Each structure stands twice: as C-alpha cells, then as structure tokens.
Amino acid sequence: MKFKLLLACAAALAAAPAYAKTSVVTAARMLDVESGRMLERPVVVVTDGRITSVTTGGATAPAAPADAERIDLGDVTILPGLIDMHVHLTSNPKYGGYTGLRFTDTFWVAQGAGNAARTLRAGFTTVRNVGSDGYADVGLKQAIEEGWIEGPRIVPSAHALGATGGHCDETYLPPSFDRKSPAMGDSPEELRKRVREQRKYGAEVIKVCATGGVFSRNTAPGVQQLREEELRAVAEEAEFWRLPTAAHAHGADGIKAAIRAGIDTIEHVSFIDAEGIALAKQRGTYLGFDVYNTDYTLAEGEKNGVLPENIEKERQVGTQQRENFRAAARAGARMIYSTDAGIYPHGDNARQFAVMVRFGLQPMDAIRSATINAARAMAREGDVGSIAVGRYGDMVAVAGDPTRDVAVLERPVAVIKGGERVR
C-alpha cells in the first residue's frame, strides 16, 4: 500500500506544472533593431527565460505575478543581447606562438570558463564558437546550460574542417610529434564524413577553412586550400543535417568558391574583390570581417609570443581587409558581427563596433550585424537577435544612445540573460 501511495505521489508531482519564474524589466528607452527607432519607457516581461510581453510608451503591461522579480534599470537604453559570430573561447592571446605548449591539454577548456564569463558580462549573450580542440566548446556549452559556470549561449562548431597541412591543421610541429587535426579531409567524401563526426559529438554549425590564414605556419592567407567541389560537399552535407556553415576565407578565389559552394557565412573576407561582393549580395551570403583584432595583434602580439612571420601576415592582411570592408559596406553587403575573439582578449568584443563605423558602416547597421543579422545567419531569429515575444529574455543596457555613439556598447551598465540579471 505504501509503495502504491509513493507511486501516486510521484505521478502527481510529475503532472504538476513547474514553477514559472517571471521577471519584469523596465528602462527609460529601448532600441527596436528592426525599425531602428528608439522607443520610450519599455516594459519587458520574461517568463521561464522567454519574453512574454513587450510594451512601450507607458502602456500597461499584462499583470505579472506578485512575486515577479522587478528589474528597474533606470535612465538607460536597452537593446537585444549582442551576438558575436566568431569567437574562440578556449583560445587566449596571452599565449602566442609556441608559448602555449607548456600547458596541459585541459588547461584550455578550464581558462575558457573565465573567457565565457567575461564575454557574457560584456553584453554578448550569444556567441558562435567556430573552432576548438577536443570538443571543448561543446563542453563549455553544456556546463553553462547546467549552471556550473557563467557564460553566453554557445553555438559550437567543435573542430574546424580543412585540408591536410592547411590553416586548420596542426602546422607548428615537426613530423616526429605526429600531431594533426582530427577534422581534416582531402576529398569530398572525406569531408562529408568529417561533417557527420562533428555533428555526432555536438556541433551546431560547421566551420571549414577554405584558404590559408594568419596564425598558422606554412600557409598564405590569400591562397585557396580546398577546391570548390570539396567546399560544396561540406555545404551540402551540413544542409542535409540542417546545420549552417561558416568558411574561414581570406583570399578572393577561396571566398568566391565558398560562396558558390553554398556556405552561409564567410569569415575574415580580407581580400574579397568586387566580383566577390556582388556574388555575396546575389546569393544572400553574410560577410564577417574581423576588423578590430589587427590593432591588438600589432600592438601586443610580439610580447605575447606571436611569431614575427604571423605578425607580418597580420600587417599585410589588416590594411587590405579594412579597405575591402569599406567597399562591402558601400555596396550594401549583408554583414554579421565576427570578431575572432581569442586573437584579442575576451570581453573586449564590443570594441569592433567603433572600427566598423570608422570604415563606413552606419551605427545602426553595425548594431544590426550583432543582433538580427547574426540571428538570421544562424537561422535562430526565433530565439535571439531582438526584444520580442517568444525570444529569449536577453538584453544589454547602456548609458546614452548607441545609434549616435556606438562606443557606449563597450561599457554596458547591465546585462540580462533569460530574464536574469548577470551579477
């Protein structure tokens, strides 16, 4: 009898509705990133992490429970939580070149926990981690979701795919170490299998290296490293599994091959030409120029152990990349906010806004690149990218008007994730 009673109690508890936590967020102003308009006196109601009501102009919000948490932010502007589409949470610019070899493998994911916290506190409530060893970004995502560590919502790619000996392979060590990336492929079929492996172990976006890069050895950033048919195999296989794709691509030929292959976002985009910009616009491909990190690398790279050849490559790439960013902005290309955090210190992600504006993007378009554009590029516009009913209750508050002075985004006064204020 007692056993039956226990079973009945357990069934009743399982059937009972879970407690719904509600937060009510108020502020002086809210930036509507869709319209670009500044709205007065917003009231945002968040229940169980998602927005259930948004009113503005003093309109009465739906009645909230008596025990709802009230978050009155005062004389500030709120906007959607920011999105960085290109980070490496387990990388750290303090350890350039060969200096990182003194640490054990698990050191990188451990310090990545601190990087995740700094990123969230900087107002970036969602990031796309495009490349990490040992599925470390998947582990960080799981630890954040389980509440063990603080951090943003992570869209992980796990290992970046590429060609043997290419930018995303191990290029720093001699053959005696026999160290290589597990995600290399040298034919369309090998790369299809690599896509399936990354998805199997938690990847939610597939990253592929189409050209050489700055921070590898024996690769030239402008030189293509995968053929178009290989890139197409990656794009097709990812689409089959309903995964978006991102391509590391500096060189003009590699950029255009990746666009034609159907890759969703092109990262770095340093040497894109007029044909590539037109092709990206025609295909609806998003471009992610990391136009801030050159400043940090040229100023701090040498003392952090970055090799002279890598600093010289950054110097050559950075100047051309910014001019091509200006051309793409002038042409009206679709932009996303990609910073390559980990090449510079995590938490400084918002410093790129001012650089984007300096090289031709309007402040509102720079903000959209880190909100609705980013959400659409990931096919997650129903979850993030705007303050609207159904989205996660992710917001960042700043003093002043970021559409007039985009640098205020570097100094958030409050960050809210899922309706809870980040302390």
HELIX and SHEET records of a PDB file:
HELIX    1   1 LYS A    2  ALA A   15  1                                  14    
HELIX    2   2 THR A   99  ARG A  102  5                                   4    
HELIX    3   3 PHE A  107  ARG A  121  1                                  15    
HELIX    4   4 ASP A  133  TYR A  135  5                                   3    
HELIX    5   5 ALA A  136  GLU A  145  1                                  10    
HELIX    6   6 PRO A  175  PHE A  177  5                                   3    
HELIX    7   7 PRO A  188  LYS A  200  1                                  13    
HELIX    8   8 GLU A  228  PHE A  240  1                                  13    
HELIX    9   9 ALA A  252  ALA A  261  1                                  10    
HELIX   10  10 ALA A  274  ARG A  283  1                                  10    
HELIX   11  11 ASN A  293  GLU A  300  1                                   8    
HELIX   12  12 GLU A  302  ASN A  304  5                                   3    
HELIX   13  13 PRO A  308  ALA A  331  1                                  24    
HELIX   14  14 ASN A  349  ARG A  351  5                                   3    
HELIX   15  15 GLN A  352  ARG A  358  1                                   7    
HELIX   16  16 PRO A  363  SER A  369  1                                   7    
HELIX   17  17 ILE A  372  ALA A  377  1                                   6    
HELIX   18  18 VAL A  406  GLU A  410  5                                   5    
SHEET    1   A 4 ARG A  50  THR A  55  0                                        
SHEET    2   A 4 VAL A  43  THR A  47 -1                                        
SHEET    3   A 4 THR A  22  THR A  26 -1                                        
SHEET    4   A 4 GLU A  69  ASP A  72  1                                        
SHEET    1   B 6 ARG A  37  GLU A  40  0                                        
SHEET    2   B 6 ARG A  29  ASP A  32 -1                                        
SHEET    3   B 6 THR A  77  PRO A  80  1                                        
SHEET    4   B 6 MET A 395  VAL A 398 -1                                        
SHEET    5   B 6 ALA A 414  LYS A 417 -1                                        
SHEET    6   B 6 GLU A 420  ARG A 421 -1                                        
SHEET    1   C 3 LEU A  82  VAL A  87  0                                        
SHEET    2   C 3 PHE A 124  ASN A 129  1                                        
SHEET    3   C 3 ARG A 153  PRO A 156  1                                        
SHEET    1   D 4 ILE A 206  CYS A 209  0                                        
SHEET    2   D 4 THR A 245  ALA A 249  1                                        
SHEET    3   D 4 THR A 265  HIS A 268  1                                        
SHEET    4   D 4 TYR A 286  GLY A 288  1                                        
END                                                                             
